Amino acid sequence: MENSATRGSCHRIAQTLFELYLTEREKGGAPKKVLLDFDSTADPTHGDQEGSYYHGYYGQHIYHPLLVFDGESGHLICALLRAGNTHASNCSVALVERIVSRLRERWSGVHIELRADAGFAVPALYEYCEEEGITYTVGLITNPRLEELARDLLGEAKEGHDRKGEKVRLFFRRSLPSPQLGASSQDHLQGRGDGEGDQHPLRGNHEDRRTEGSVRVLRKKGRERELDQGLQGAR
């Protein structure tokens, strides 16, 4: 029965799901802002299904679907089934293009934001968001340069943890040559045996405002360097 599904039937299911989201989301009036949460996940397989592949990160055979949620309402907007060897960012730009087009057609003037982890840190997604005026925050994989920039902040986070005995989260932001800013958070977690903290570098083009669970950084052109350290409690 699973092999009887066609591209057309899958497309109709996706359309129905999206229309259901639109109907539920606009109850009480059209939203002024929509936050799109992009995420990939592991869907384990236990046989010889077509498209099932071993994924080294998850350590098992999986499908690797792409999911899009409304980050404020929690509604599922889209679910795209992909083969287990698919990169996390695969199809993300094509999908966000369709979603943004429909959202703007339905709710003219709606402000759209996008949030994703480091699996979606690809130039094509940055460039699309910049061209379309979409605010975004995307995680970055830690690298030696970012570690160097965040060294002092990590030390400060460790001191705060030792003093308070609880999780400490600090942020700094720094201008990049492009219009985006790089931001980094430093976590020091209670009970970590190695005494080290976690680093969570991000890339974004947000205005300078903070909300719980996210980092907002000022979009600024040029090479001017900025440093902003602020304490934010654990989620």
TIZA-655503 format. One record per residue (C-alpha): chain; residue in three letters; x, y, z. Coordinates in steps of 0.2 Angstrom, whole numbers, padded with zeros to 4 digits. Layout:
REM residues N
<atom kette="A" rest="ala" xx="X" yy="Y" zz="Z"/>
...
END
This chain:
REM residues 235
<atom kette="A" rest="met" xx="0000" yy="0000" zz="0000"/>
<atom kette="A" rest="glu" xx="0014" yy="0012" zz="0004"/>
<atom kette="A" rest="asn" xx="0020" yy="0010" zz="-0014"/>
<atom kette="A" rest="ser" xx="0004" yy="0016" zz="-0021"/>
<atom kette="A" rest="ala" xx="0006" yy="0034" zz="-0016"/>
<atom kette="A" rest="thr" xx="0010" yy="0046" zz="-0031"/>
<atom kette="A" rest="arg" xx="0019" yy="0063" zz="-0032"/>
<atom kette="A" rest="gly" xx="0001" yy="0070" zz="-0035"/>
<atom kette="A" rest="ser" xx="-0006" yy="0062" zz="-0019"/>
<atom kette="A" rest="cys" xx="0008" yy="0068" zz="-0008"/>
<atom kette="A" rest="his" xx="0007" yy="0085" zz="-0015"/>
<atom kette="A" rest="arg" xx="-0012" yy="0086" zz="-0011"/>
<atom kette="A" rest="ile" xx="-0008" yy="0080" zz="0007"/>
<atom kette="A" rest="ala" xx="0004" yy="0094" zz="0009"/>
<atom kette="A" rest="gln" xx="-0008" yy="0106" zz="0002"/>
<atom kette="A" rest="thr" xx="-0021" yy="0101" zz="0014"/>
<atom kette="A" rest="leu" xx="-0010" yy="0101" zz="0029"/>
<atom kette="A" rest="phe" xx="-0004" yy="0119" zz="0024"/>
<atom kette="A" rest="glu" xx="-0022" yy="0125" zz="0022"/>
<atom kette="A" rest="leu" xx="-0027" yy="0118" zz="0039"/>
<atom kette="A" rest="tyr" xx="-0012" yy="0128" zz="0046"/>
<atom kette="A" rest="leu" xx="-0018" yy="0144" zz="0038"/>
<atom kette="A" rest="thr" xx="-0036" yy="0142" zz="0044"/>
<atom kette="A" rest="glu" xx="-0031" yy="0138" zz="0062"/>
<atom kette="A" rest="arg" xx="-0017" yy="0152" zz="0063"/>
<atom kette="A" rest="glu" xx="-0028" yy="0166" zz="0057"/>
<atom kette="A" rest="lys" xx="-0042" yy="0162" zz="0070"/>
<atom kette="A" rest="gly" xx="-0044" yy="0179" zz="0079"/>
<atom kette="A" rest="gly" xx="-0036" yy="0188" zz="0065"/>
<atom kette="A" rest="ala" xx="-0022" yy="0188" zz="0053"/>
<atom kette="A" rest="pro" xx="-0005" yy="0186" zz="0062"/>
<atom kette="A" rest="lys" xx="0007" yy="0201" zz="0061"/>
<atom kette="A" rest="lys" xx="0022" yy="0189" zz="0062"/>
<atom kette="A" rest="val" xx="0026" yy="0171" zz="0058"/>
<atom kette="A" rest="leu" xx="0041" yy="0162" zz="0064"/>
<atom kette="A" rest="leu" xx="0046" yy="0148" zz="0054"/>
<atom kette="A" rest="asp" xx="0056" yy="0134" zz="0063"/>
<atom kette="A" rest="phe" xx="0065" yy="0123" zz="0051"/>
<atom kette="A" rest="asp" xx="0072" yy="0106" zz="0058"/>
<atom kette="A" rest="ser" xx="0077" yy="0089" zz="0051"/>
<atom kette="A" rest="thr" xx="0074" yy="0073" zz="0061"/>
<atom kette="A" rest="ala" xx="0078" yy="0055" zz="0061"/>
<atom kette="A" rest="asp" xx="0064" yy="0043" zz="0057"/>
<atom kette="A" rest="pro" xx="0072" yy="0026" zz="0060"/>
<atom kette="A" rest="thr" xx="0069" yy="0012" zz="0048"/>
<atom kette="A" rest="his" xx="0069" yy="-0007" zz="0052"/>
<atom kette="A" rest="gly" xx="0069" yy="-0015" zz="0035"/>
<atom kette="A" rest="asp" xx="0074" yy="-0013" zz="0017"/>
<atom kette="A" rest="gln" xx="0063" yy="0002" zz="0013"/>
<atom kette="A" rest="glu" xx="0067" yy="0012" zz="-0002"/>
<atom kette="A" rest="gly" xx="0076" yy="0028" zz="0003"/>
<atom kette="A" rest="ser" xx="0082" yy="0020" zz="0020"/>
<atom kette="A" rest="tyr" xx="0101" yy="0024" zz="0023"/>
<atom kette="A" rest="tyr" xx="0113" yy="0023" zz="0037"/>
<atom kette="A" rest="his" xx="0116" yy="0040" zz="0045"/>
<atom kette="A" rest="gly" xx="0133" yy="0042" zz="0054"/>
<atom kette="A" rest="tyr" xx="0127" yy="0056" zz="0065"/>
<atom kette="A" rest="tyr" xx="0111" yy="0046" zz="0071"/>
<atom kette="A" rest="gly" xx="0120" yy="0029" zz="0071"/>
<atom kette="A" rest="gln" xx="0106" yy="0020" zz="0063"/>
<atom kette="A" rest="his" xx="0096" yy="0017" zz="0046"/>
<atom kette="A" rest="ile" xx="0084" yy="0031" zz="0044"/>
<atom kette="A" rest="tyr" xx="0073" yy="0042" zz="0033"/>
<atom kette="A" rest="his" xx="0078" yy="0061" zz="0036"/>
<atom kette="A" rest="pro" xx="0062" yy="0071" zz="0034"/>
<atom kette="A" rest="leu" xx="0062" yy="0090" zz="0034"/>
<atom kette="A" rest="leu" xx="0049" yy="0098" zz="0046"/>
<atom kette="A" rest="val" xx="0043" yy="0116" zz="0047"/>
<atom kette="A" rest="phe" xx="0034" yy="0122" zz="0062"/>
<atom kette="A" rest="asp" xx="0026" yy="0139" zz="0067"/>
<atom kette="A" rest="gly" xx="0038" yy="0144" zz="0081"/>
<atom kette="A" rest="glu" xx="0025" yy="0153" zz="0090"/>
<atom kette="A" rest="ser" xx="0009" yy="0143" zz="0089"/>
<atom kette="A" rest="gly" xx="0017" yy="0126" zz="0087"/>
<atom kette="A" rest="his" xx="0007" yy="0121" zz="0072"/>
<atom kette="A" rest="leu" xx="0015" yy="0109" zz="0060"/>
<atom kette="A" rest="ile" xx="0016" yy="0118" zz="0043"/>
<atom kette="A" rest="cys" xx="0025" yy="0105" zz="0032"/>
<atom kette="A" rest="ala" xx="0033" yy="0088" zz="0033"/>
<atom kette="A" rest="leu" xx="0044" yy="0083" zz="0018"/>
<atom kette="A" rest="leu" xx="0050" yy="0064" zz="0018"/>
<atom kette="A" rest="arg" xx="0068" yy="0063" zz="0012"/>
<atom kette="A" rest="ala" xx="0080" yy="0049" zz="0010"/>
<atom kette="A" rest="gly" xx="0091" yy="0044" zz="0025"/>
<atom kette="A" rest="asn" xx="0107" yy="0051" zz="0016"/>
<atom kette="A" rest="thr" xx="0100" yy="0068" zz="0013"/>
<atom kette="A" rest="his" xx="0109" yy="0083" zz="0020"/>
<atom kette="A" rest="ala" xx="0099" yy="0093" zz="0033"/>
<atom kette="A" rest="ser" xx="0097" yy="0108" zz="0022"/>
<atom kette="A" rest="asn" xx="0092" yy="0099" zz="0006"/>
<atom kette="A" rest="cys" xx="0076" yy="0107" zz="-0002"/>
<atom kette="A" rest="ser" xx="0075" yy="0120" zz="0012"/>
<atom kette="A" rest="val" xx="0076" yy="0135" zz="0000"/>
<atom kette="A" rest="ala" xx="0064" yy="0128" zz="-0012"/>
<atom kette="A" rest="leu" xx="0052" yy="0124" zz="0002"/>
<atom kette="A" rest="val" xx="0054" yy="0141" zz="0011"/>
<atom kette="A" rest="glu" xx="0051" yy="0150" zz="-0006"/>
<atom kette="A" rest="arg" xx="0034" yy="0141" zz="-0007"/>
<atom kette="A" rest="ile" xx="0029" yy="0144" zz="0011"/>
<atom kette="A" rest="val" xx="0034" yy="0163" zz="0010"/>
<atom kette="A" rest="ser" xx="0024" yy="0165" zz="-0006"/>
<atom kette="A" rest="arg" xx="0008" yy="0158" zz="0001"/>
<atom kette="A" rest="leu" xx="0010" yy="0167" zz="0018"/>
<atom kette="A" rest="arg" xx="0012" yy="0184" zz="0009"/>
<atom kette="A" rest="glu" xx="-0002" yy="0180" zz="-0003"/>
<atom kette="A" rest="arg" xx="-0014" yy="0176" zz="0012"/>
<atom kette="A" rest="trp" xx="-0008" yy="0189" zz="0024"/>
<atom kette="A" rest="ser" xx="-0001" yy="0204" zz="0015"/>
<atom kette="A" rest="gly" xx="0012" yy="0213" zz="0026"/>
<atom kette="A" rest="val" xx="0015" yy="0199" zz="0037"/>
<atom kette="A" rest="his" xx="0033" yy="0199" zz="0045"/>
<atom kette="A" rest="ile" xx="0042" yy="0183" zz="0042"/>
<atom kette="A" rest="glu" xx="0056" yy="0176" zz="0053"/>
<atom kette="A" rest="leu" xx="0066" yy="0160" zz="0050"/>
<atom kette="A" rest="arg" xx="0075" yy="0150" zz="0063"/>
<atom kette="A" rest="ala" xx="0086" yy="0134" zz="0061"/>
<atom kette="A" rest="asp" xx="0101" yy="0125" zz="0068"/>
<atom kette="A" rest="ala" xx="0118" yy="0122" zz="0060"/>
<atom kette="A" rest="gly" xx="0112" yy="0109" zz="0048"/>
<atom kette="A" rest="phe" xx="0104" yy="0124" zz="0038"/>
<atom kette="A" rest="ala" xx="0120" yy="0135" zz="0038"/>
<atom kette="A" rest="val" xx="0121" yy="0136" zz="0019"/>
<atom kette="A" rest="pro" xx="0124" yy="0152" zz="0008"/>
<atom kette="A" rest="ala" xx="0109" yy="0148" zz="-0002"/>
<atom kette="A" rest="leu" xx="0097" yy="0150" zz="0013"/>
<atom kette="A" rest="tyr" xx="0106" yy="0166" zz="0019"/>
<atom kette="A" rest="glu" xx="0105" yy="0174" zz="0002"/>
<atom kette="A" rest="tyr" xx="0087" yy="0170" zz="-0001"/>
<atom kette="A" rest="cys" xx="0082" yy="0177" zz="0016"/>
<atom kette="A" rest="glu" xx="0092" yy="0193" zz="0013"/>
<atom kette="A" rest="glu" xx="0084" yy="0195" zz="-0005"/>
<atom kette="A" rest="glu" xx="0067" yy="0193" zz="0002"/>
<atom kette="A" rest="gly" xx="0069" yy="0203" zz="0018"/>
<atom kette="A" rest="ile" xx="0066" yy="0188" zz="0029"/>
<atom kette="A" rest="thr" xx="0074" yy="0190" zz="0047"/>
<atom kette="A" rest="tyr" xx="0083" yy="0174" zz="0051"/>
<atom kette="A" rest="thr" xx="0094" yy="0166" zz="0065"/>
<atom kette="A" rest="val" xx="0104" yy="0151" zz="0059"/>
<atom kette="A" rest="gly" xx="0116" yy="0141" zz="0070"/>
<atom kette="A" rest="leu" xx="0134" yy="0139" zz="0065"/>
<atom kette="A" rest="ile" xx="0146" yy="0125" zz="0069"/>
<atom kette="A" rest="thr" xx="0160" yy="0130" zz="0081"/>
<atom kette="A" rest="asn" xx="0177" yy="0133" zz="0073"/>
<atom kette="A" rest="pro" xx="0194" yy="0139" zz="0079"/>
<atom kette="A" rest="arg" xx="0190" yy="0157" zz="0075"/>
<atom kette="A" rest="leu" xx="0174" yy="0158" zz="0084"/>
<atom kette="A" rest="glu" xx="0182" yy="0149" zz="0099"/>
<atom kette="A" rest="glu" xx="0196" yy="0162" zz="0099"/>
<atom kette="A" rest="leu" xx="0183" yy="0176" zz="0099"/>
<atom kette="A" rest="ala" xx="0173" yy="0168" zz="0113"/>
<atom kette="A" rest="arg" xx="0187" yy="0163" zz="0125"/>
<atom kette="A" rest="asp" xx="0185" yy="0178" zz="0137"/>
<atom kette="A" rest="leu" xx="0166" yy="0175" zz="0137"/>
<atom kette="A" rest="leu" xx="0168" yy="0157" zz="0141"/>
<atom kette="A" rest="gly" xx="0179" yy="0161" zz="0156"/>
<atom kette="A" rest="glu" xx="0166" yy="0173" zz="0162"/>
<atom kette="A" rest="ala" xx="0153" yy="0160" zz="0161"/>
<atom kette="A" rest="lys" xx="0163" yy="0148" zz="0171"/>
<atom kette="A" rest="glu" xx="0166" yy="0160" zz="0184"/>
<atom kette="A" rest="gly" xx="0147" yy="0164" zz="0185"/>
<atom kette="A" rest="his" xx="0143" yy="0146" zz="0186"/>
<atom kette="A" rest="asp" xx="0155" yy="0143" zz="0201"/>
<atom kette="A" rest="arg" xx="0149" yy="0158" zz="0210"/>
<atom kette="A" rest="lys" xx="0130" yy="0155" zz="0207"/>
<atom kette="A" rest="gly" xx="0130" yy="0136" zz="0206"/>
<atom kette="A" rest="glu" xx="0118" yy="0137" zz="0191"/>
<atom kette="A" rest="lys" xx="0118" yy="0137" zz="0172"/>
<atom kette="A" rest="val" xx="0124" yy="0154" zz="0165"/>
<atom kette="A" rest="arg" xx="0122" yy="0160" zz="0147"/>
<atom kette="A" rest="leu" xx="0131" yy="0175" zz="0140"/>
<atom kette="A" rest="phe" xx="0130" yy="0182" zz="0123"/>
<atom kette="A" rest="phe" xx="0141" yy="0193" zz="0112"/>
<atom kette="A" rest="arg" xx="0139" yy="0199" zz="0095"/>
<atom kette="A" rest="arg" xx="0152" yy="0205" zz="0082"/>
<atom kette="A" rest="ser" xx="0150" yy="0213" zz="0064"/>
<atom kette="A" rest="leu" xx="0155" yy="0203" zz="0049"/>
<atom kette="A" rest="pro" xx="0161" yy="0209" zz="0032"/>
<atom kette="A" rest="ser" xx="0144" yy="0205" zz="0025"/>
<atom kette="A" rest="pro" xx="0127" yy="0213" zz="0031"/>
<atom kette="A" rest="gln" xx="0125" yy="0199" zz="0044"/>
<atom kette="A" rest="leu" xx="0132" yy="0198" zz="0061"/>
<atom kette="A" rest="gly" xx="0139" yy="0183" zz="0070"/>
<atom kette="A" rest="ala" xx="0133" yy="0180" zz="0087"/>
<atom kette="A" rest="ser" xx="0139" yy="0167" zz="0100"/>
<atom kette="A" rest="ser" xx="0132" yy="0161" zz="0116"/>
<atom kette="A" rest="gln" xx="0142" yy="0153" zz="0130"/>
<atom kette="A" rest="asp" xx="0134" yy="0141" zz="0141"/>
<atom kette="A" rest="his" xx="0141" yy="0133" zz="0157"/>
<atom kette="A" rest="leu" xx="0131" yy="0119" zz="0164"/>
<atom kette="A" rest="gln" xx="0130" yy="0113" zz="0181"/>
<atom kette="A" rest="gly" xx="0137" yy="0095" zz="0183"/>
<atom kette="A" rest="arg" xx="0148" yy="0095" zz="0168"/>
<atom kette="A" rest="gly" xx="0163" yy="0084" zz="0173"/>
<atom kette="A" rest="asp" xx="0175" yy="0091" zz="0161"/>
<atom kette="A" rest="gly" xx="0173" yy="0109" zz="0167"/>
<atom kette="A" rest="glu" xx="0170" yy="0116" zz="0150"/>
<atom kette="A" rest="gly" xx="0156" yy="0126" zz="0143"/>
<atom kette="A" rest="asp" xx="0145" yy="0124" zz="0127"/>
<atom kette="A" rest="gln" xx="0147" yy="0136" zz="0113"/>
<atom kette="A" rest="his" xx="0132" yy="0140" zz="0101"/>
<atom kette="A" rest="pro" xx="0138" yy="0152" zz="0087"/>
<atom kette="A" rest="leu" xx="0124" yy="0159" zz="0077"/>
<atom kette="A" rest="arg" xx="0122" yy="0169" zz="0061"/>
<atom kette="A" rest="gly" xx="0107" yy="0181" zz="0059"/>
<atom kette="A" rest="asn" xx="0101" yy="0198" zz="0053"/>
<atom kette="A" rest="his" xx="0089" yy="0203" zz="0068"/>
<atom kette="A" rest="glu" xx="0086" yy="0219" zz="0076"/>
<atom kette="A" rest="asp" xx="0094" yy="0222" zz="0093"/>
<atom kette="A" rest="arg" xx="0081" yy="0214" zz="0104"/>
<atom kette="A" rest="arg" xx="0081" yy="0199" zz="0115"/>
<atom kette="A" rest="thr" xx="0067" yy="0186" zz="0118"/>
<atom kette="A" rest="glu" xx="0067" yy="0170" zz="0128"/>
<atom kette="A" rest="gly" xx="0075" yy="0156" zz="0119"/>
<atom kette="A" rest="ser" xx="0083" yy="0166" zz="0105"/>
<atom kette="A" rest="val" xx="0096" yy="0178" zz="0101"/>
<atom kette="A" rest="arg" xx="0093" yy="0194" zz="0092"/>
<atom kette="A" rest="val" xx="0107" yy="0203" zz="0084"/>
<atom kette="A" rest="leu" xx="0108" yy="0220" zz="0075"/>
<atom kette="A" rest="arg" xx="0110" yy="0220" zz="0057"/>
<atom kette="A" rest="lys" xx="0124" yy="0231" zz="0052"/>
<atom kette="A" rest="lys" xx="0135" yy="0234" zz="0037"/>
<atom kette="A" rest="gly" xx="0153" yy="0236" zz="0036"/>
<atom kette="A" rest="arg" xx="0168" yy="0230" zz="0047"/>
<atom kette="A" rest="glu" xx="0164" yy="0240" zz="0062"/>
<atom kette="A" rest="arg" xx="0167" yy="0229" zz="0077"/>
<atom kette="A" rest="glu" xx="0154" yy="0228" zz="0091"/>
<atom kette="A" rest="leu" xx="0154" yy="0218" zz="0107"/>
<atom kette="A" rest="asp" xx="0138" yy="0216" zz="0118"/>
<atom kette="A" rest="gln" xx="0138" yy="0205" zz="0133"/>
<atom kette="A" rest="gly" xx="0121" yy="0201" zz="0141"/>
<atom kette="A" rest="leu" xx="0116" yy="0188" zz="0153"/>
<atom kette="A" rest="gln" xx="0101" yy="0178" zz="0149"/>
<atom kette="A" rest="gly" xx="0094" yy="0164" zz="0160"/>
<atom kette="A" rest="ala" xx="0092" yy="0146" zz="0155"/>
<atom kette="A" rest="arg" xx="0076" yy="0142" zz="0145"/>
END
